[in-house]
Amino acid sequence: MHWIMLFIVSCCLFPVGDATAAHVGMACHHCHRQGGAASEPVVGCVGCHGGKEKVFSHAMTKRSGEKQFVERSYGRVDSRFWEKNCDSCHVTGCRDCHSDAGLAKPSVAACQRCHNGYFIGWDYSGRAPREDNMRYQRGIVVNGATFLKMLPDVHYLAGMTCGACHSMDSLAEGKKSSKVCRDCHMPALTVLEHQIPAHLQRLECYACHSAWGAQEYGTFFLRFRDRSVKKEFDLVSLNNVEYLRSAYLKKQEAPPLGLNGRGLVTPIRPQFISYYTDIMSARNNGPENVLLAAEWRAYFPHTIQRGSVTCEGCHDNPTRFLLEPESRRIYDLATDGLGLESFWSQKGQRVVNGSFMDAARYLRMAGKSTEYKRVYLQKWKKLLNHVEPSSPP
Amino acid sequence: MVTLFLLVLLAVAGCARQERREGCLACHSGIEQASRHHVGCVGCHGGDGVAYAKNTAHATMKGGGNPSEPTSWDTSCGGCHRYQLERVTSSVMTTNRGIIRNIQLTWEGEDTKQYATTGGTVFGPTGTTVALTPVAELDNLAGELYRKTCSRCHIGTANGDAYGATHGSGCAACHFPWNVEGVYVGKDRTMKGKAGHSASHVMNPLPDTQVCARCHNRSGRIAFSYLGLYDGNNGLVPTRGGEAGPVMTSGARSLTHITPDLHAAAGMECIDCHTSRDVMGDGYSSQNMYLQTEIRCEDCHGDPVNLPRYREITRENEEAVRESRSYKLPVTSGMLMIQTAGGHQYSNVFYRNGALWLQGKRSGKLHKIKVITGSSEHTVSGHGRLECYSCHSHTVVQCYGCHTTYDRKKQATDFITGEETAGSFNETEDYRMLYPFPLALNQRGKISPVTPGCQTFVSVAEADGSFSKREYVAKFKGAQQLRFAPFYSHNSSKKAIGCTECHGNPAFLGFGQHTIAGNSITGTLICEKSGSKPLDGFLTMKNGQVRAYSAIVREQSRPLNGGEVRRALSVNLCLVCHDTAKDPIYRKGLNYRALDNALHRKLLSLPGR
C-alpha cells in the first residue's frame, strides 16, 4: 500500500509528458528505492546528485554565524533563545528549497520563504519589513507577513532568479555566490563615477548601486513569562509565544557605508543593535532594555539600480559613515536610556565583518580636491542640461 | 449717576451675599479656590448654595460640573468675560471650520454650505456675516469622519477618559489643569480620585504647553515635535518598568525622545509665541487655522530686509496691558511692544535698550531675541522665497499612507450628537519619518516644508459585508491624487540645514527616497497603487521631464515645477567651491556662465575652449 501511494504521488509530481520536469519517465524506485524513512529526499536525491549534500555542511543548514551571534547576545539571558526564536529557518532536506512542482530549480518565492523580513532576499523583489505595531500590518500578505513596497532590484525586474548568481554548486561549496558583479558587468568608463580610479579600486559596486537598504535601529525582544500580559503590547505575534519583537526605528533609505573584510567601501547595517527586556523582571524593578549587542554587518543589499546617489550623498554626508555631527542629531537615545549616544555614532558599536570608516579618512574624502570638483561639475551638468524648464504642476 | 451707583452697590452686595450664604463647602471642604478673583461657588456654578441635599443643591447648576461648557458659558464665564467669549465662540478651536472643511475637500464631501461644530451666524474676516451649518447635518463620509474621530478635540467636547488627551469643554478645556488620567487629585475629599475631572480646581489663566499638547498631538503632532517627542512607529519600546514605553499617550501610542524645538529647549511655552488672538480668535471667524494665526517668525526675528516692527503703549486700556496682568512683568505705558504680522501687539515681546526681549508669560524669564535682518546667511538671493522654517526645521513629521476603512456593520460614537450610530473607522498606516522632508509652494507663494495631508486610501465595507470602495484615492482639485499640506512642524533648530544638504538632495524638492541615473530621478519607496510613483514624494524626473503626482492643498499651493527644480539643483554648480552662504556670489542671482570663464577653467583644470 505504501509503495502504491508513493507511486501515485510521484506520478502526480512527474506526469509523463511534462517537458520541464527533469525526472520525467523515471521509475519511482529510482528515488524512493530505500522505502520508508529512507525515502527521505536527501538520501534519494544525492544518489544521483552526488556532492550536492555538501550544502548541508554550510550556512543554510549550520547557521553558525547566526548561532554565534545569539550565543554572544540573547543567549546570555536565555540559553534557549535560539531554539525559541531562530530555529525555524534552516535547511534539512532538498525539498525545503526544491519544493515547486517538478522539482524545478527554486523560484525567487521559494528562496524568500526563509530569506524574508530583515534578511536579504525580500529586498530583491522590492519588499522592506514593516513596523512591528499592528497599526502597520496592512497590504499584501506573503507567507503570513506584510511588507512595505519598494523599488525591486533591476535583476529581478529582468526576470532573473536568485539561482542566476547563487548556483547550487556555489552553495554546496559553501560560497555565498557563483557570480559577482564584474563577472557579468564591466564598469563602463563612459560613466563619470567610473572614471575615478579610487571608486573602482576601493568600492564594492553595490556601495553605489544599492538604491536602498532595510535598516533596523534597536531590535527589541520582550520576554513574557506571564503570557496574559502580552495583550498590552499590540505587536505582531511570533512563532514563539514567550516573546514579542519590536524596533526603535526602521529605515529604508540608501544604507550607511563602512568597510568590509576586503577593505572595500560597502553598505553596512545594524545586525543587530539588540535590546532585551524580561517584562516580569522589569515590573519588579529588574533591569530592562538591556543592550546585548551593538553590531553592524557589511552586506550586499539586493536593491541594485542603474543609478546611484548624488556625489554629496557620500562625500558630504558624515552621518552615512556613522560620523553624525551632534548638531544634526535627531533621536535622543540618552534620554530613552538606550546606552548609545546615537545609532549614527561609531562609539560603542562595531562592524563584525569589517570596520567603520575612520573620521580621518572620511575627512580626506570629504575634502574636495580639484579633481573632485571637476567631475562633480560634469555630473551635475549632465543631469541639469536636460531638465525641462517647465512641466505641469 | 444714581442709577450707576445703585448698580455697583447691587453687584458688590451680590458677591458678598454669595460668600456668606453658600453651604457648598459642607461637602466640598478643602476645594481649591479657582483664583483670587473667582470667589464663591454659585457665582460661576449656579445651583442652590443654601440647599443641604446634594440633588437640590445641584439641580440648577450650570453645565453639570463645568459651568464653562458651551451650553452655559454664556451666563457663566461669559457673564463677566464677554469679550473673550465672543472671540472664542467664533474661533477655529470652537467651530473647527478648518478641520471640517479640509476633510470635506479631501474626502469628496464638499457642498455649498459652510459647516461648523454647531450652527449659527458669525462674522467672517471681512466683517460680513457667515451662516454656519451644524456639522451634524453633513450627511456624508466626511461628516462621519469628523464626528466620529476628529471632533473629540474641539473645545466644545470634553474628553474625560482618553489617557493623555483629557480635557474639559468650553473655557475649562484650556483654563483648568488636567492630568493624563483625567482624575481629580486636589484637596476636596468628596471629589478626590474621581475620573472625568480636572486635576485641581485652581484656574489657570495662562495655559502651559501640556494643556495644548492634550489636543495638538495628532495630524501634525506639533506639540510633540515642539517638546521633543515622536510617536514614530509606535514600537512600544524601550519599555518603562516593564510597561510599554518610553512615554505613552492617547491611542496607545508610544513616544520616543527627539531633539526638542530650540524655543522649547530655552524654556518657552506655546503661549509665549502664540497670542490670545491666535488661540482664542479675534472675533472674526476664520475658515482655517492658518488664517486665524497672526504671528510669524519674522515678527520677532526680522526678515532679511526689515527689522521687527514695534509700537509704543500709549493708553492704559491697550490689549497688551490687560493681557499681561498675570505676567511677572506686566507691560506698562511707554513700552515698545513688538507687533504681530496681523498688526497687533505682542503682550510679552518688547524692544528695550537696543535689543528685543521676550518675556515668558508663565515663567517671567526674559529671553533675548536674535534678529537676523541683514545677515549674510539670510540675504541669499532667491531665499526670499523661503519660509524661515524651510531651513530651520530640524525635523518634519511625515505620515505616509493612511489606509482608512469605514465599516457600516460596526457601531461607533458620534461625539457631536453623543449617539452610537452605525459606521466605524479603522486606520492602518504605511510609514512614518522625520528627515529629510519635502518642500513645495504654500498659500503665500513661499517655499515651505510640506507633509502628507493626507494620503488617504478609503475602503468602505457595506452592511452586507461587501466593499463599495477599496483603497480609493479621492478626487482633489478635479483629479484622483494624494495630497501634501504646507506645514511648520514646530521642531526648529538654531543651526539651519546646510546648503549642500538641501540643494544636493532631491528628496527636499519632493522626489522622496530616490536613485539618480543620468537625468532621471526614480523614487525607491513606491505607492502600492502604482509601479513607479513615490509614496514619500510627489515628483519624478524621467529623462529630464519633471512630473508631479500629488496636490499641495491650500489655495495657490503647488509642487515646484521643472524650472524651479532645475534652478534649485543648478546651485550645486557653485556650491561645490562657494560653500558658505556668506560668499558674495550669493548676494545676487547666480551667473552660471562664469563657469566658462578663464579663471574657472584654470581653477577647475577644465580644458580650454
Boltz contact constraints between the chains, C-beta under 6 A:
constraints:
  - contact:
      token1: [A, 131]
      token2: [B, 233]
      max_distance: 6.0
  - contact:
      token1: [A, 133]
      token2: [B, 234]
      max_distance: 6.0
  - contact:
      token1: [A, 135]
      token2: [B, 234]
      max_distance: 6.0
  - contact:
      token1: [A, 135]
      token2: [B, 428]
      max_distance: 6.0
  - contact:
      token1: [A, 135]
      token2: [B, 429]
      max_distance: 6.0
  - contact:
      token1: [A, 136]
      token2: [B, 429]
      max_distance: 6.0
  - contact:
      token1: [A, 138]
      token2: [B, 403]
      max_distance: 6.0
  - contact:
      token1: [A, 138]
      token2: [B, 428]
      max_distance: 6.0
  - contact:
      token1: [A, 149]
      token2: [B, 526]
      max_distance: 6.0
  - contact:
      token1: [A, 149]
      token2: [B, 528]
      max_distance: 6.0
  - contact:
      token1: [A, 150]
      token2: [B, 524]
      max_distance: 6.0
  - contact:
      token1: [A, 151]
      token2: [B, 524]
      max_distance: 6.0
  - contact:
      token1: [A, 151]
      token2: [B, 526]
      max_distance: 6.0
  - contact:
      token1: [A, 211]
      token2: [B, 515]
      max_distance: 6.0
  - contact:
      token1: [A, 211]
      token2: [B, 524]
      max_distance: 6.0
  - contact:
      token1: [A, 212]
      token2: [B, 524]
      max_distance: 6.0
  - contact:
      token1: [A, 220]
      token2: [B, 237]
      max_distance: 6.0
  - contact:
      token1: [A, 233]
      token2: [B, 236]
      max_distance: 6.0
  - contact:
      token1: [A, 233]
      token2: [B, 244]
      max_distance: 6.0
  - contact:
      token1: [A, 246]
      token2: [B, 235]
      max_distance: 6.0
  - contact:
      token1: [A, 246]
      token2: [B, 236]
      max_distance: 6.0
  - contact:
      token1: [A, 246]
      token2: [B, 237]
      max_distance: 6.0
  - contact:
      token1: [A, 247]
      token2: [B, 235]
      max_distance: 6.0
  - contact:
      token1: [A, 253]
      token2: [B, 513]
      max_distance: 6.0
  - contact:
      token1: [A, 277]
      token2: [B, 239]
      max_distance: 6.0
  - contact:
      token1: [A, 279]
      token2: [B, 242]
      max_distance: 6.0
  - contact:
      token1: [A, 282]
      token2: [B, 239]
      max_distance: 6.0
  - contact:
      token1: [A, 282]
      token2: [B, 242]
      max_distance: 6.0
  - contact:
      token1: [A, 283]
      token2: [B, 242]
      max_distance: 6.0
  - contact:
      token1: [A, 288]
      token2: [B, 239]
      max_distance: 6.0
  - contact:
      token1: [A, 289]
      token2: [B, 238]
      max_distance: 6.0
  - contact:
      token1: [A, 305]
      token2: [B, 515]
      max_distance: 6.0
  - contact:
      token1: [A, 306]
      token2: [B, 517]
      max_distance: 6.0
  - contact:
      token1: [A, 307]
      token2: [B, 515]
      max_distance: 6.0
  - contact:
      token1: [A, 307]
      token2: [B, 516]
      max_distance: 6.0
  - contact:
      token1: [A, 307]
      token2: [B, 517]
      max_distance: 6.0
  - contact:
      token1: [A, 310]
      token2: [B, 504]
      max_distance: 6.0
  - contact:
      token1: [A, 312]
      token2: [B, 500]
      max_distance: 6.0
  - contact:
      token1: [A, 312]
      token2: [B, 504]
      max_distance: 6.0
  - contact:
      token1: [A, 316]
      token2: [B, 500]
      max_distance: 6.0
  - contact:
      token1: [A, 327]
      token2: [B, 495]
      max_distance: 6.0
  - contact:
      token1: [A, 330]
      token2: [B, 258]
      max_distance: 6.0
  - contact:
      token1: [A, 330]
      token2: [B, 259]
      max_distance: 6.0
  - contact:
      token1: [A, 330]
      token2: [B, 395]
      max_distance: 6.0
  - contact:
      token1: [A, 330]
      token2: [B, 434]
      max_distance: 6.0
  - contact:
      token1: [A, 331]
      token2: [B, 258]
      max_distance: 6.0
  - contact:
      token1: [A, 332]
      token2: [B, 257]
      max_distance: 6.0
  - contact:
      token1: [A, 332]
      token2: [B, 258]
      max_distance: 6.0
  - contact:
      token1: [A, 335]
      token2: [B, 257]
      max_distance: 6.0
  - contact:
      token1: [A, 336]
      token2: [B, 238]
      max_distance: 6.0
  - contact:
      token1: [A, 336]
      token2: [B, 246]
      max_distance: 6.0
  - contact:
      token1: [A, 336]
      token2: [B, 256]
      max_distance: 6.0
  - contact:
      token1: [A, 336]
      token2: [B, 257]
      max_distance: 6.0
  - contact:
      token1: [A, 370]
      token2: [B, 605]
      max_distance: 6.0
  - contact:
      token1: [A, 373]
      token2: [B, 576]
      max_distance: 6.0
  - contact:
      token1: [A, 373]
      token2: [B, 604]
      max_distance: 6.0
  - contact:
      token1: [A, 374]
      token2: [B, 604]
      max_distance: 6.0
  - contact:
      token1: [A, 374]
      token2: [B, 605]
      max_distance: 6.0
  - contact:
      token1: [A, 376]
      token2: [B, 576]
      max_distance: 6.0
  - contact:
      token1: [A, 380]
      token2: [B, 572]
      max_distance: 6.0
  - contact:
      token1: [A, 380]
      token2: [B, 573]
      max_distance: 6.0
  - contact:
      token1: [A, 383]
      token2: [B, 519]
      max_distance: 6.0
  - contact:
      token1: [A, 384]
      token2: [B, 569]
      max_distance: 6.0
  - contact:
      token1: [A, 384]
      token2: [B, 570]
      max_distance: 6.0
  - contact:
      token1: [A, 386]
      token2: [B, 519]
      max_distance: 6.0
  - contact:
      token1: [A, 386]
      token2: [B, 544]
      max_distance: 6.0
  - contact:
      token1: [A, 387]
      token2: [B, 544]
      max_distance: 6.0
  - contact:
      token1: [A, 387]
      token2: [B, 566]
      max_distance: 6.0
  - contact:
      token1: [A, 388]
      token2: [B, 544]
      max_distance: 6.0
  - contact:
      token1: [A, 388]
      token2: [B, 545]
      max_distance: 6.0
  - contact:
      token1: [A, 388]
      token2: [B, 562]
      max_distance: 6.0
  - contact:
      token1: [A, 389]
      token2: [B, 562]
      max_distance: 6.0
  - contact:
      token1: [A, 389]
      token2: [B, 563]
      max_distance: 6.0
  - contact:
      token1: [A, 390]
      token2: [B, 561]
      max_distance: 6.0
  - contact:
      token1: [A, 390]
      token2: [B, 562]
      max_distance: 6.0
  - contact:
      token1: [A, 390]
      token2: [B, 563]
      max_distance: 6.0
  - contact:
      token1: [A, 391]
      token2: [B, 546]
      max_distance: 6.0
  - contact:
      token1: [A, 391]
      token2: [B, 561]
      max_distance: 6.0
  - contact:
      token1: [A, 391]
      token2: [B, 562]
      max_distance: 6.0
  - contact:
      token1: [A, 393]
      token2: [B, 548]
      max_distance: 6.0
  - contact:
      token1: [A, 393]
      token2: [B, 558]
      max_distance: 6.0
  - contact:
      token1: [A, 393]
      token2: [B, 561]
      max_distance: 6.0
